[in-house]
Amino acid sequence: MIRNLPVLLRRARRSGFTLVELLVVIAIIGALVSLLLPAVQAAREAARRIQCQNHLKQLALAVTNYADTLRMYPASAIVDTSQREYDPKSGTMLSWIVLILPYAEQGNLHQQFNFNVSALAQSTAEPQAAQPALLLCPSDLAKGRFLQDPTLTGGKRLGKGNYAAWVSPYHVEFQARYRAALTSHRGHTHGVVSSDGTSSTLMLSEVLTRGQQSDERGAWAVGWNGASQLAFDLHHIEKVELFGAGYNPDLAHLDSSQPPNNQGPNLDVLYDCPSPAEAQLQRMPCNKWEESGSLNYLSSAPRSRHPGGVNVAYVDGHVTFFPNQVDTATMAYLVSIEDGMSVQLP
């Protein structure tokens, strides 16, 4: 037996894996995993994107049900309409999302709001801090993120979500002049909204959030820019801007508009843009609003984590995907309800 031991060892070594063979097997497994992982991640993102589309469709349906019941579309927010321009910080500031909650199976949350006080002065029930699953896109990390700032919100905490409404093809503060599907100053009925065709009028899209608490993007309960409202920022061509004069986009300034996931030169203008370098790295660039000067306006882009674009919902309720490279002139006409153009994406 002892004399045969070397022979037995040699046979054992031949029947097992050598170190080189083991390394080859590991390398093959690693290569296979590296090939499969992107496919798995793509499949997961596709599922997340579909879920976000379903949320948009439910919200669009809730807006329609609100309009069918009250014969008027919800205001973009409850603000002081005696002012000539839309002032996001006037009135109670409660957003269109708060208004449609009963039509989105969120009646209990709606009942917790006190409509006699502002979004920043709600009771200890803190309804404005809620984060219903309907308002969260799983591709983002909005869950657990809040807008809370000593100056902006008086320390009040507002939950963040991932959906906002188009309020103007120009600026948020100009929504009374140049209207989108949802506005504040001038109410509208089905007939006005459908003047360009409900199937060719944008109503809702996605927004992203940041962990920075003073960045208002996604704060769904308040009618602020980037929070629950979007404006495309394509200027009106006429020098004299009159109420009710319609909208004529200045196609010479297409580069200054806010297409999906816009990276500049025109950036989201917010009441606070904390850590702008970090925001740029997160592909959510922003500028801080100024009471006077070149940044005395409000507009922001729809944003998502979906590769290549954002989900959007139309007034008629259908949902589709907008690429980042969408034709900006067409998008301006799709946002506006007063341009007299019934257009579709090419």
Contacts in CASP RR format, 6 or more apart in sequence:
PFRMAT RR
TARGET T0000
AUTHOR 0000-0000-0000
METHOD contacts of the structure
MODEL  1
MIRNLPVLLRRARRSGFTLVELLVVIAIIGALVSLLLPAVQAAREAARRI
QCQNHLKQLALAVTNYADTLRMYPASAIVDTSQREYDPKSGTMLSWIVLI
LPYAEQGNLHQQFNFNVSALAQSTAEPQAAQPALLLCPSDLAKGRFLQDP
TLTGGKRLGKGNYAAWVSPYHVEFQARYRAALTSHRGHTHGVVSSDGTSS
TLMLSEVLTRGQQSDERGAWAVGWNGASQLAFDLHHIEKVELFGAGYNPD
LAHLDSSQPPNNQGPNLDVLYDCPSPAEAQLQRMPCNKWEESGSLNYLSS
APRSRHPGGVNVAYVDGHVTFFPNQVDTATMAYLVSIEDGMSVQLP
17 25 0 8 1.000
45 139 0 8 1.000
45 305 0 8 1.000
45 306 0 8 1.000
45 307 0 8 1.000
48 137 0 8 1.000
48 138 0 8 1.000
48 139 0 8 1.000
48 306 0 8 1.000
49 139 0 8 1.000
49 306 0 8 1.000
49 311 0 8 1.000
49 321 0 8 1.000
51 137 0 8 1.000
51 138 0 8 1.000
52 137 0 8 1.000
52 138 0 8 1.000
52 139 0 8 1.000
52 162 0 8 1.000
52 206 0 8 1.000
52 304 0 8 1.000
52 306 0 8 1.000
52 311 0 8 1.000
53 311 0 8 1.000
53 319 0 8 1.000
53 321 0 8 1.000
55 134 0 8 1.000
55 135 0 8 1.000
55 136 0 8 1.000
55 137 0 8 1.000
55 162 0 8 1.000
55 163 0 8 1.000
56 163 0 8 1.000
56 204 0 8 1.000
56 205 0 8 1.000
56 206 0 8 1.000
56 311 0 8 1.000
56 312 0 8 1.000
56 313 0 8 1.000
56 319 0 8 1.000
57 313 0 8 1.000
57 317 0 8 1.000
57 318 0 8 1.000
57 319 0 8 1.000
58 104 0 8 1.000
58 134 0 8 1.000
59 97 0 8 1.000
59 100 0 8 1.000
59 104 0 8 1.000
59 134 0 8 1.000
59 163 0 8 1.000
59 204 0 8 1.000
59 313 0 8 1.000
60 203 0 8 1.000
60 204 0 8 1.000
60 313 0 8 1.000
60 314 0 8 1.000
60 315 0 8 1.000
60 317 0 8 1.000
60 319 0 8 1.000
61 103 0 8 1.000
61 317 0 8 1.000
62 100 0 8 1.000
62 101 0 8 1.000
62 103 0 8 1.000
62 104 0 8 1.000
63 73 0 8 1.000
63 74 0 8 1.000
63 96 0 8 1.000
63 100 0 8 1.000
63 103 0 8 1.000
63 182 0 8 1.000
63 203 0 8 1.000
63 204 0 8 1.000
64 317 0 8 1.000
65 100 0 8 1.000
65 103 0 8 1.000
66 73 0 8 1.000
66 74 0 8 1.000
66 99 0 8 1.000
66 100 0 8 1.000
66 103 0 8 1.000
67 73 0 8 1.000
67 74 0 8 1.000
67 190 0 8 1.000
69 103 0 8 1.000
71 189 0 8 1.000
71 190 0 8 1.000
72 187 0 8 1.000
72 188 0 8 1.000
72 189 0 8 1.000
73 181 0 8 1.000
73 182 0 8 1.000
73 187 0 8 1.000
73 188 0 8 1.000
73 189 0 8 1.000
73 193 0 8 1.000
74 96 0 8 1.000
74 99 0 8 1.000
74 100 0 8 1.000
74 182 0 8 1.000
75 96 0 8 1.000
75 99 0 8 1.000
75 182 0 8 1.000
75 183 0 8 1.000
75 184 0 8 1.000
75 187 0 8 1.000
76 86 0 8 1.000
76 95 0 8 1.000
76 96 0 8 1.000
76 165 0 8 1.000
76 167 0 8 1.000
76 175 0 8 1.000
76 182 0 8 1.000
76 183 0 8 1.000
76 184 0 8 1.000
76 223 0 8 1.000
76 228 0 8 1.000
76 229 0 8 1.000
77 88 0 8 1.000
77 93 0 8 1.000
77 94 0 8 1.000
77 95 0 8 1.000
77 96 0 8 1.000
77 184 0 8 1.000
77 222 0 8 1.000
77 223 0 8 1.000
77 228 0 8 1.000
77 229 0 8 1.000
78 91 0 8 1.000
78 92 0 8 1.000
78 93 0 8 1.000
78 94 0 8 1.000
78 99 0 8 1.000
78 115 0 8 1.000
78 184 0 8 1.000
79 86 0 8 1.000
79 87 0 8 1.000
79 88 0 8 1.000
79 90 0 8 1.000
79 91 0 8 1.000
79 92 0 8 1.000
79 93 0 8 1.000
79 184 0 8 1.000
79 223 0 8 1.000
80 87 0 8 1.000
80 90 0 8 1.000
80 91 0 8 1.000
81 184 0 8 1.000
81 185 0 8 1.000
83 90 0 8 1.000
84 176 0 8 1.000
85 173 0 8 1.000
85 174 0 8 1.000
85 176 0 8 1.000
86 167 0 8 1.000
86 172 0 8 1.000
86 173 0 8 1.000
86 174 0 8 1.000
86 175 0 8 1.000
86 176 0 8 1.000
86 183 0 8 1.000
86 184 0 8 1.000
86 185 0 8 1.000
87 173 0 8 1.000
88 172 0 8 1.000
88 173 0 8 1.000
88 222 0 8 1.000
88 223 0 8 1.000
88 224 0 8 1.000
88 225 0 8 1.000
88 229 0 8 1.000
88 298 0 8 1.000
89 224 0 8 1.000
91 118 0 8 1.000
92 115 0 8 1.000
92 116 0 8 1.000
92 117 0 8 1.000
92 118 0 8 1.000
92 119 0 8 1.000
93 118 0 8 1.000
93 119 0 8 1.000
93 120 0 8 1.000
93 222 0 8 1.000
93 223 0 8 1.000
93 224 0 8 1.000
94 113 0 8 1.000
94 115 0 8 1.000
94 118 0 8 1.000
94 119 0 8 1.000
94 221 0 8 1.000
94 222 0 8 1.000
94 223 0 8 1.000
95 119 0 8 1.000
95 220 0 8 1.000
95 221 0 8 1.000
95 222 0 8 1.000
95 223 0 8 1.000
95 227 0 8 1.000
95 228 0 8 1.000
95 229 0 8 1.000
96 165 0 8 1.000
96 182 0 8 1.000
96 223 0 8 1.000
96 228 0 8 1.000
97 135 0 8 1.000
97 163 0 8 1.000
97 220 0 8 1.000
97 221 0 8 1.000
97 228 0 8 1.000
98 110 0 8 1.000
98 113 0 8 1.000
98 119 0 8 1.000
98 221 0 8 1.000
101 107 0 8 1.000
101 109 0 8 1.000
101 110 0 8 1.000
102 110 0 8 1.000
104 134 0 8 1.000
105 134 0 8 1.000
106 132 0 8 1.000
106 134 0 8 1.000
109 127 0 8 1.000
109 130 0 8 1.000
109 132 0 8 1.000
112 122 0 8 1.000
112 123 0 8 1.000
112 125 0 8 1.000
112 127 0 8 1.000
113 122 0 8 1.000
113 127 0 8 1.000
113 128 0 8 1.000
114 122 0 8 1.000
114 123 0 8 1.000
119 128 0 8 1.000
119 156 0 8 1.000
119 158 0 8 1.000
119 221 0 8 1.000
119 222 0 8 1.000
119 223 0 8 1.000
120 128 0 8 1.000
120 153 0 8 1.000
120 154 0 8 1.000
120 156 0 8 1.000
120 158 0 8 1.000
120 222 0 8 1.000
121 156 0 8 1.000
122 128 0 8 1.000
122 156 0 8 1.000
126 157 0 8 1.000
127 221 0 8 1.000
128 156 0 8 1.000
128 157 0 8 1.000
128 158 0 8 1.000
128 159 0 8 1.000
128 221 0 8 1.000
128 222 0 8 1.000
129 146 0 8 1.000
129 157 0 8 1.000
129 158 0 8 1.000
129 159 0 8 1.000
130 159 0 8 1.000
131 142 0 8 1.000
131 143 0 8 1.000
131 144 0 8 1.000
131 159 0 8 1.000
131 160 0 8 1.000
131 161 0 8 1.000
135 142 0 8 1.000
135 161 0 8 1.000
135 162 0 8 1.000
135 163 0 8 1.000
135 220 0 8 1.000
136 142 0 8 1.000
136 143 0 8 1.000
136 161 0 8 1.000
136 162 0 8 1.000
137 161 0 8 1.000
137 162 0 8 1.000
137 163 0 8 1.000
137 206 0 8 1.000
137 304 0 8 1.000
137 305 0 8 1.000
139 304 0 8 1.000
139 305 0 8 1.000
139 306 0 8 1.000
140 161 0 8 1.000
140 162 0 8 1.000
140 208 0 8 1.000
140 209 0 8 1.000
140 304 0 8 1.000
140 305 0 8 1.000
141 209 0 8 1.000
141 211 0 8 1.000
142 160 0 8 1.000
142 161 0 8 1.000
142 162 0 8 1.000
142 209 0 8 1.000
142 218 0 8 1.000
144 159 0 8 1.000
144 160 0 8 1.000
145 159 0 8 1.000
145 160 0 8 1.000
145 161 0 8 1.000
145 209 0 8 1.000
145 210 0 8 1.000
145 211 0 8 1.000
145 213 0 8 1.000
146 157 0 8 1.000
146 158 0 8 1.000
146 159 0 8 1.000
146 160 0 8 1.000
146 213 0 8 1.000
146 219 0 8 1.000
147 153 0 8 1.000
147 157 0 8 1.000
147 158 0 8 1.000
147 159 0 8 1.000
147 160 0 8 1.000
147 213 0 8 1.000
147 214 0 8 1.000
147 215 0 8 1.000
147 216 0 8 1.000
147 218 0 8 1.000
147 219 0 8 1.000
147 222 0 8 1.000
147 227 0 8 1.000
148 155 0 8 1.000
148 156 0 8 1.000
148 157 0 8 1.000
148 158 0 8 1.000
148 213 0 8 1.000
148 214 0 8 1.000
149 155 0 8 1.000
149 213 0 8 1.000
149 214 0 8 1.000
149 272 0 8 1.000
152 214 0 8 1.000
152 216 0 8 1.000
152 271 0 8 1.000
152 272 0 8 1.000
158 219 0 8 1.000
158 220 0 8 1.000
158 221 0 8 1.000
158 222 0 8 1.000
159 218 0 8 1.000
159 219 0 8 1.000
159 220 0 8 1.000
159 221 0 8 1.000
160 209 0 8 1.000
160 217 0 8 1.000
160 218 0 8 1.000
160 219 0 8 1.000
160 220 0 8 1.000
161 207 0 8 1.000
161 209 0 8 1.000
161 218 0 8 1.000
161 219 0 8 1.000
161 220 0 8 1.000
162 206 0 8 1.000
162 207 0 8 1.000
162 208 0 8 1.000
162 209 0 8 1.000
162 218 0 8 1.000
162 304 0 8 1.000
163 204 0 8 1.000
163 205 0 8 1.000
163 206 0 8 1.000
163 207 0 8 1.000
163 220 0 8 1.000
163 228 0 8 1.000
164 204 0 8 1.000
164 205 0 8 1.000
164 206 0 8 1.000
164 207 0 8 1.000
164 218 0 8 1.000
164 226 0 8 1.000
164 227 0 8 1.000
164 228 0 8 1.000
164 229 0 8 1.000
164 230 0 8 1.000
164 302 0 8 1.000
165 180 0 8 1.000
165 181 0 8 1.000
165 182 0 8 1.000
165 203 0 8 1.000
165 204 0 8 1.000
165 228 0 8 1.000
165 229 0 8 1.000
165 230 0 8 1.000
166 180 0 8 1.000
166 181 0 8 1.000
166 182 0 8 1.000
166 202 0 8 1.000
166 203 0 8 1.000
166 204 0 8 1.000
166 205 0 8 1.000
166 229 0 8 1.000
166 230 0 8 1.000
166 231 0 8 1.000
166 232 0 8 1.000
166 335 0 8 1.000
167 175 0 8 1.000
167 179 0 8 1.000
167 180 0 8 1.000
167 182 0 8 1.000
167 183 0 8 1.000
167 184 0 8 1.000
167 229 0 8 1.000
167 230 0 8 1.000
167 231 0 8 1.000
168 174 0 8 1.000
168 175 0 8 1.000
168 178 0 8 1.000
168 179 0 8 1.000
168 180 0 8 1.000
168 183 0 8 1.000
168 231 0 8 1.000
168 232 0 8 1.000
168 335 0 8 1.000
169 178 0 8 1.000
169 180 0 8 1.000
169 231 0 8 1.000
169 232 0 8 1.000
169 234 0 8 1.000
169 247 0 8 1.000
169 249 0 8 1.000
169 332 0 8 1.000
169 333 0 8 1.000
169 335 0 8 1.000
169 336 0 8 1.000
169 339 0 8 1.000
170 177 0 8 1.000
170 178 0 8 1.000
170 231 0 8 1.000
170 232 0 8 1.000
170 233 0 8 1.000
170 234 0 8 1.000
170 235 0 8 1.000
170 236 0 8 1.000
170 247 0 8 1.000
170 299 0 8 1.000
171 231 0 8 1.000
171 233 0 8 1.000
171 297 0 8 1.000
171 298 0 8 1.000
171 299 0 8 1.000
172 225 0 8 1.000
172 229 0 8 1.000
172 231 0 8 1.000
172 298 0 8 1.000
172 299 0 8 1.000
173 297 0 8 1.000
173 298 0 8 1.000
174 231 0 8 1.000
174 241 0 8 1.000
175 183 0 8 1.000
175 184 0 8 1.000
175 185 0 8 1.000
175 231 0 8 1.000
176 183 0 8 1.000
176 184 0 8 1.000
176 185 0 8 1.000
176 186 0 8 1.000
176 243 0 8 1.000
177 236 0 8 1.000
177 241 0 8 1.000
177 242 0 8 1.000
177 243 0 8 1.000
177 244 0 8 1.000
177 245 0 8 1.000
178 236 0 8 1.000
178 246 0 8 1.000
178 247 0 8 1.000
178 336 0 8 1.000
178 338 0 8 1.000
179 186 0 8 1.000
179 188 0 8 1.000
179 247 0 8 1.000
179 336 0 8 1.000
179 337 0 8 1.000
179 338 0 8 1.000
180 201 0 8 1.000
180 202 0 8 1.000
180 203 0 8 1.000
180 231 0 8 1.000
180 335 0 8 1.000
180 336 0 8 1.000
180 337 0 8 1.000
181 193 0 8 1.000
181 201 0 8 1.000
181 202 0 8 1.000
181 203 0 8 1.000
181 315 0 8 1.000
181 337 0 8 1.000
182 203 0 8 1.000
188 337 0 8 1.000
192 337 0 8 1.000
193 201 0 8 1.000
193 315 0 8 1.000
193 337 0 8 1.000
194 201 0 8 1.000
194 315 0 8 1.000
195 337 0 8 1.000
195 338 0 8 1.000
195 340 0 8 1.000
196 333 0 8 1.000
196 336 0 8 1.000
196 337 0 8 1.000
196 338 0 8 1.000
196 339 0 8 1.000
196 340 0 8 1.000
196 341 0 8 1.000
196 342 0 8 1.000
196 343 0 8 1.000
197 315 0 8 1.000
197 316 0 8 1.000
197 342 0 8 1.000
198 314 0 8 1.000
198 315 0 8 1.000
198 316 0 8 1.000
198 317 0 8 1.000
199 314 0 8 1.000
199 315 0 8 1.000
199 316 0 8 1.000
199 318 0 8 1.000
200 314 0 8 1.000
200 334 0 8 1.000
200 342 0 8 1.000
200 343 0 8 1.000
200 344 0 8 1.000
201 314 0 8 1.000
201 315 0 8 1.000
201 334 0 8 1.000
201 335 0 8 1.000
201 337 0 8 1.000
202 312 0 8 1.000
202 313 0 8 1.000
202 314 0 8 1.000
202 315 0 8 1.000
202 331 0 8 1.000
202 334 0 8 1.000
202 335 0 8 1.000
203 313 0 8 1.000
203 314 0 8 1.000
203 315 0 8 1.000
203 317 0 8 1.000
204 312 0 8 1.000
204 313 0 8 1.000
205 230 0 8 1.000
205 260 0 8 1.000
205 302 0 8 1.000
205 310 0 8 1.000
205 311 0 8 1.000
205 312 0 8 1.000
205 313 0 8 1.000
205 322 0 8 1.000
206 302 0 8 1.000
206 303 0 8 1.000
206 304 0 8 1.000
206 310 0 8 1.000
206 311 0 8 1.000
206 312 0 8 1.000
207 217 0 8 1.000
207 218 0 8 1.000
207 226 0 8 1.000
207 227 0 8 1.000
207 230 0 8 1.000
207 300 0 8 1.000
207 302 0 8 1.000
207 303 0 8 1.000
208 217 0 8 1.000
208 218 0 8 1.000
208 284 0 8 1.000
208 303 0 8 1.000
208 304 0 8 1.000
208 305 0 8 1.000
209 215 0 8 1.000
209 217 0 8 1.000
209 218 0 8 1.000
210 217 0 8 1.000
210 279 0 8 1.000
210 282 0 8 1.000
210 284 0 8 1.000
212 274 0 8 1.000
212 275 0 8 1.000
212 278 0 8 1.000
212 279 0 8 1.000
214 272 0 8 1.000
214 274 0 8 1.000
215 270 0 8 1.000
215 272 0 8 1.000
215 273 0 8 1.000
215 274 0 8 1.000
215 279 0 8 1.000
215 286 0 8 1.000
216 222 0 8 1.000
216 224 0 8 1.000
216 225 0 8 1.000
216 226 0 8 1.000
216 227 0 8 1.000
216 270 0 8 1.000
216 271 0 8 1.000
216 272 0 8 1.000
217 226 0 8 1.000
217 227 0 8 1.000
217 268 0 8 1.000
217 270 0 8 1.000
217 284 0 8 1.000
217 286 0 8 1.000
217 300 0 8 1.000
217 303 0 8 1.000
218 226 0 8 1.000
218 227 0 8 1.000
218 228 0 8 1.000
219 227 0 8 1.000
219 228 0 8 1.000
220 227 0 8 1.000
220 228 0 8 1.000
221 228 0 8 1.000
222 228 0 8 1.000
223 229 0 8 1.000
224 271 0 8 1.000
225 231 0 8 1.000
225 268 0 8 1.000
225 269 0 8 1.000
225 270 0 8 1.000
225 298 0 8 1.000
225 299 0 8 1.000
225 300 0 8 1.000
226 268 0 8 1.000
226 270 0 8 1.000
226 300 0 8 1.000
230 258 0 8 1.000
230 299 0 8 1.000
230 300 0 8 1.000
230 301 0 8 1.000
230 302 0 8 1.000
231 258 0 8 1.000
231 298 0 8 1.000
231 299 0 8 1.000
231 300 0 8 1.000
232 257 0 8 1.000
232 258 0 8 1.000
232 299 0 8 1.000
232 331 0 8 1.000
232 332 0 8 1.000
232 335 0 8 1.000
233 256 0 8 1.000
233 257 0 8 1.000
233 258 0 8 1.000
233 266 0 8 1.000
233 297 0 8 1.000
233 299 0 8 1.000
234 249 0 8 1.000
234 250 0 8 1.000
234 253 0 8 1.000
234 254 0 8 1.000
234 256 0 8 1.000
234 257 0 8 1.000
234 328 0 8 1.000
234 329 0 8 1.000
234 332 0 8 1.000
235 249 0 8 1.000
235 250 0 8 1.000
235 253 0 8 1.000
235 256 0 8 1.000
236 247 0 8 1.000
236 248 0 8 1.000
236 249 0 8 1.000
236 250 0 8 1.000
237 248 0 8 1.000
237 249 0 8 1.000
237 250 0 8 1.000
237 251 0 8 1.000
238 245 0 8 1.000
238 248 0 8 1.000
244 338 0 8 1.000
246 338 0 8 1.000
246 339 0 8 1.000
247 336 0 8 1.000
247 338 0 8 1.000
247 339 0 8 1.000
248 339 0 8 1.000
249 329 0 8 1.000
249 332 0 8 1.000
249 333 0 8 1.000
249 336 0 8 1.000
249 339 0 8 1.000
251 329 0 8 1.000
254 328 0 8 1.000
254 329 0 8 1.000
255 265 0 8 1.000
255 266 0 8 1.000
256 265 0 8 1.000
256 266 0 8 1.000
257 266 0 8 1.000
257 328 0 8 1.000
257 331 0 8 1.000
257 332 0 8 1.000
258 266 0 8 1.000
258 268 0 8 1.000
258 299 0 8 1.000
258 300 0 8 1.000
258 301 0 8 1.000
258 302 0 8 1.000
259 301 0 8 1.000
259 324 0 8 1.000
259 325 0 8 1.000
259 326 0 8 1.000
259 328 0 8 1.000
259 331 0 8 1.000
260 301 0 8 1.000
260 302 0 8 1.000
260 303 0 8 1.000
260 304 0 8 1.000
260 308 0 8 1.000
260 309 0 8 1.000
260 310 0 8 1.000
260 322 0 8 1.000
260 323 0 8 1.000
260 324 0 8 1.000
260 326 0 8 1.000
261 283 0 8 1.000
261 301 0 8 1.000
261 302 0 8 1.000
261 303 0 8 1.000
261 304 0 8 1.000
261 308 0 8 1.000
261 309 0 8 1.000
261 310 0 8 1.000
261 324 0 8 1.000
262 268 0 8 1.000
262 301 0 8 1.000
263 283 0 8 1.000
263 285 0 8 1.000
264 285 0 8 1.000
266 299 0 8 1.000
267 285 0 8 1.000
267 286 0 8 1.000
267 287 0 8 1.000
268 284 0 8 1.000
268 285 0 8 1.000
268 286 0 8 1.000
268 287 0 8 1.000
268 299 0 8 1.000
268 300 0 8 1.000
268 301 0 8 1.000
269 286 0 8 1.000
269 287 0 8 1.000
269 288 0 8 1.000
269 289 0 8 1.000
269 295 0 8 1.000
269 297 0 8 1.000
269 298 0 8 1.000
269 299 0 8 1.000
269 300 0 8 1.000
270 286 0 8 1.000
270 287 0 8 1.000
270 288 0 8 1.000
270 289 0 8 1.000
270 300 0 8 1.000
271 288 0 8 1.000
271 289 0 8 1.000
272 288 0 8 1.000
273 279 0 8 1.000
273 286 0 8 1.000
273 287 0 8 1.000
273 288 0 8 1.000
276 285 0 8 1.000
276 286 0 8 1.000
276 287 0 8 1.000
279 285 0 8 1.000
279 286 0 8 1.000
283 303 0 8 1.000
284 303 0 8 1.000
287 295 0 8 1.000
288 295 0 8 1.000
289 295 0 8 1.000
289 296 0 8 1.000
289 297 0 8 1.000
289 298 0 8 1.000
290 296 0 8 1.000
302 310 0 8 1.000
302 312 0 8 1.000
302 322 0 8 1.000
303 310 0 8 1.000
304 310 0 8 1.000
304 311 0 8 1.000
306 321 0 8 1.000
308 323 0 8 1.000
308 324 0 8 1.000
309 321 0 8 1.000
309 322 0 8 1.000
309 323 0 8 1.000
309 324 0 8 1.000
310 321 0 8 1.000
310 322 0 8 1.000
311 319 0 8 1.000
311 320 0 8 1.000
311 321 0 8 1.000
311 322 0 8 1.000
312 319 0 8 1.000
312 320 0 8 1.000
312 321 0 8 1.000
312 322 0 8 1.000
313 319 0 8 1.000
314 320 0 8 1.000
322 331 0 8 1.000
322 345 0 8 1.000
326 345 0 8 1.000
327 345 0 8 1.000
327 346 0 8 1.000
330 343 0 8 1.000
330 344 0 8 1.000
330 345 0 8 1.000
330 346 0 8 1.000
332 339 0 8 1.000
333 339 0 8 1.000
333 341 0 8 1.000
333 343 0 8 1.000
334 343 0 8 1.000
334 345 0 8 1.000
END
